[in-house]
Every structure is written in C-alpha cells, then in structure tokens.
Amino acid sequence: MNLRNIYYSLSPKSRFLVRKLYYYPVDILDKIQGRKHKYVPNKGDIFIGSGDFIAQGKHHLELLKKYAGLKENHTVLDIGCGIGRAAVSLTQYLSKEGKYEGFDVVEKGILWCEKHISADFPNFNFQYIPLNNDLYHFTEDKAENFIFPYEDNSFDTIFLFSVFTHMQPLEVQNYLNEIYRVLKPNGKCLATYFLYNNEIENKISNKENKINFPYTRENYRLMNEKVPSANIAFKETYLDEMIERSHLKLENKIYGRWSKRTCEGLFDFQDILVFKKE
Ligand SMILES: C[S@@+](CC[C@H](N)C(=O)[O-])C[C@H]1O[C@@H](n2cnc3c(N)ncnc32)[C@H](O)[C@@H]1O
C-alpha cells in the first residue's frame, strides 16, 4: 500500500487532522517568524491541494479573464470554493459593483473565508452546503439532487477549479443542469476536468501518466476504488453527452498536460472547458 492509498483509507475528518498535525511545526514557525500572510490559511488547513496558494489563485484569475471573459463588475459563482484560493485573488479584481458567491461542502473552508474574506470584502459571500463527497465530507445528502440556492439567470461567470475531478457522473450532470439554470444568457462557465479518449486509455494502461486512473467503469475511470471521488476522469464523448443534456454550449476546450496527449499547446495540468448559455 503506498502513502496515497493509506491517506485515502482514512475518513475525511482524519485526513484533515493528519494534515493539520503534519504541518503544525511549520505553521507555528511561520507564525512566530511573522511569515503569515493575512489572506493565506495555515498550511495545515489548506485541504485543496498543494502549490503556492497566492500564485495558484492569481493563475485562476488570469484563466477566467482570458477564457471566460471575466470583468470587474461581474456577478460570479465559485462552485467548490474550498478555502478561498480563487476568492482571495478575486478580491483584488472585482469592483464594488461586482459580486462573489461561493459554496462548498467543507465547513472549515467556508468558516475561514467568512472570517478572513467577507469581513473585509462585504460583496464576497460564502455558503457551507453539507453534501456527501467521499473525499471531503460524509453525509446523507446527495449532490445529484441538490438545487443551487440562487435564482435563475443570476451569474455572469461561474467556475469550478478541480471540482468535477472529484464528483461522480450523476452529480456532474445535475451541476451542469443547475449551472445552465443560474447563468445569465450569454454567461460563461469555466470548469476543469480529466478527459480521456482511446489514445489516452492506452497511455493509462501503460502507466505513462503522472496521475493514473486504473479502475475502469463504463464511461469513466477512477484513481481509487474505495474513494471514488479521490480523482475521476471522464470519457470525452460521455461528457459531450452530459453537456448536450444540460443545454450548455461548449465554447472552448484547452487540453491539459496530465494526459500527455499528442497535440499542440498543452497548457494547464487539467483540461479546461468553457461553456456558454446561449
Ligand atoms: C481540489 S478542491 C478545489 C477547491 C477550489 N476550487 C480551489 O481550486 O482552490 C475540490 C473542492 O471541491 C469541493 N467539493 C466536492 N464536492 C462538492 C460538491 N458536490 N459541491 C461543491 N463543492 C464540492 C471540495 O470540498 C473541495 O473544496
């Protein structure tokens, strides 16, 4: 059993605790030495992935401006906002006319965002929505039936960074339908995925990729059988069908480096898709 599998064998709460304990000495040292940035959580609390918190957030903002046409006065929705990585960078971009809404299934992320972001930026609002996700939060309530708590046609821009990479097919379909409902006409949504076709299935079988999905299901592949939401890759044609059912129009697809596709201009790590409500 490798370290990643041991980590996944823990409950979501235990995973958070392990992380907190592992980084406790670093966090204490940062605090004592005054290295703490006001809008960066302690390392032990950052449950959304590794990398430079501020630099990643800025990168997300650049992607939104470049591919989703984000403007300063937009009303935006950050689905699976985690612990505010994109929100922190958006505080430096959205104007007072702009409005930010974010929701997530992990309460500690939302509490941090309310305390550190909403307190200083009242046009930033966060909601804790306790839905089941076997990587992040155990509960009865299912994301596949969840109705977003927003009116129809509310948002200019919606985004999901590394969220559909942790959600099951019925959940993704429901979220795409809901995104269509709450987007304004001509509004755009940017979301990241792991997508595969036959070429990539061969690479997966040959273990050529850094991130692997060895468990095959009919239209998707899993990284870990016991924790299906640990990471999930979708068959590209299957996702196309889901998009069509949602009535969203696919506007752009920028393949990522994860899959080592034989094509030009591989860009981010994950695949980036941009949808439009026409
Ligand atoms: C890899 S993290 C990315 C967080 C954030 N988007 C970012 O880039 O910093 C995945 C996030 O998706 C959230 N998530 C998982 N299932 C969800 C669901 N059904 N609805 C909303 N958020 C969900 C998790 O709690 C977690 O915060």
The ligand as a Gaussian input file, in Angstrom:
#p B3LYP/6-31G(d) Opt

LIG

0 1
 C       -9.429000      20.175000      -5.124000
 S      -10.513000      21.137000      -4.188000
 C      -10.518000      22.661000      -5.133000
 C      -11.019000      23.832000      -4.339000
 C      -11.058000      25.158000      -5.086000
 N      -11.902000      25.091000      -6.243000
 C       -9.672000      25.580000      -5.457000
 O       -9.292000      25.462000      -6.635000
 O       -8.947000      26.016000      -4.550000
 C      -12.117000      20.450000      -4.555000
 C      -13.226000      21.153000      -3.815000
 O      -14.488000      20.681000      -4.265000
 C      -15.345000      20.648000      -3.154000
 N      -16.497000      19.791000      -3.464000
 C      -16.531000      18.446000      -3.572000
 N      -17.787000      18.045000      -3.875000
 C      -18.539000      19.154000      -3.960000
 C      -19.901000      19.399000      -4.245000
 N      -20.753000      18.416000      -4.503000
 N      -20.337000      20.677000      -4.264000
 C      -19.492000      21.691000      -4.011000
 N      -18.203000      21.531000      -3.732000
 C      -17.723000      20.268000      -3.705000
 C      -14.448000      20.123000      -2.052000
 O      -14.965000      20.307000      -0.782000
 C      -13.173000      20.918000      -2.313000
 O      -13.171000      22.146000      -1.644000

